[in-house]
Amino acid sequence: MRFALGGARGPLATITALALLAGCATGAQGAPQALELAWSDEFDTADASNWSFETGGHGWGNRELQYYTDGANAFIQYDEMAGSRVLVIEARRGAPAGASCWYGACQYSSTRMVTRGKREFTHGRVEARIRLPHTQGVWPAFWMLGSDFAQIGWPDSGEIDIMEHVGSEPTLTHGALHGPGYSGDRHFNGTYDLGEAADARYHVYAVDWDAGGLRWSVDGHEYFSLTRAQVEARGRWVFDQPFFLLLNVAVGGDWPGSPDAGSVFPQRMYVDWVRVFRKVAPKRRTGAQPLAPPAAAAPASTRSGTTAAAAQAPRPTLRPLLRLGTPGAADAPCTRGGADACGSSGDAGRRDRADLGRGARRAAAQESPPNRASPSPSR
């Protein structure tokens, strides 16, 4: 079944309400932020207004082995574990007739989907509910690239890896950041241990991103964070511009290595939904309290000026007006526990990336074979 080029599973208002009830993110400087849904794809059907396919077998900057097809390796189906229809990206042995890869006849095929030019976002929470594939040699990913990638190239455009997994690490997933001065073997990286095989069940992989930094989480558990200051200690901050989303399953490459005799295909990545939330501007109180009611009329004056009772009565005290826009306690935004900050690691031995796109993992591009095509965004 080919990926047929839309729709949301339920009213967006319902998702928004849930986000506002349970989706309070803590900003990079500790300020709480309420969130509302900006966009989602629930994958009840495939929506061409959201996604495009990138095709080819030139290695994608990492000497990957797959040929990315024009939708032949992606489809929508009901998944009992998810309890809903989901997007399936399938990595298979073999490739379409006539497909050419950098190393010769293509041995594998898969899908790479992007929202470039269709859905691009600046800041917010970006998350997806995914069940990962798992076997030696596969490399599924959910990530983002700067929308100016085509104009200025990688890593200057910036790259946010929300989730990556490689088959040689059965229980681990990763989040990472790349940009000018911190790419290849100098990128920032965090690791999360699922405590079980990566393909055992669905998990929500997310990044909270604002002008002050980024925070990565799995199922709401934050495991890695970076402040803007930490990033700028290595290079220029390039994350205040629109970014587009990518979903793909690569096969082989410098980081995961090639499939071996024990590798099993086909391998599938199941995506229940992708959602993007934005920060809600705090509401400010408007209007003002009325003045106190006027005092009762005084008794008639005596010849001496006032009655004795009136002379002893206290003067009424007027309550001052509240200033317009003065926030009250009811306006306090939601909060959550403070996020643990964690450091970063170049991780050169495991994630040597120096080529273009989605974290090209090699620190030395000269390792590429002489007949390799020019690199482009990875995975």
Secondary structure, 3 states (H helix, E strand, C coil): CCCCCCCCCCCHHHHHHHHHHHCEEECCCCCEEEEEEEEEECCCCCCCCCCEECCECCCCCCCCCEEECCCCCEEEEEECCCCEEEEEEEEEECCCCCCEECCEECCEEECEEECCCCCEECCEEEEEEEECCCCCCEEEEEEEEECCHHHHCCCCCCEEEEEECCCCCCCEEEEEEEECCECHHHCEEEEEECCCCCCCCCEEEEEEEECCEEEEEECCEEEEEEEHHHHHCCCCCCCCCCEEEEEEEEECCCCCCCCCCCCCCCEEEEEEEEEEEEECCCCCCCCCCCCCCCCCCCCCCCCCCCCHHHHHCCCCCCCCCCCCCCCCHHHCCCCCCCCCCCCCCCCCCCCCCCCCCCCCCCCCHHHCCCCCCCCCCCC
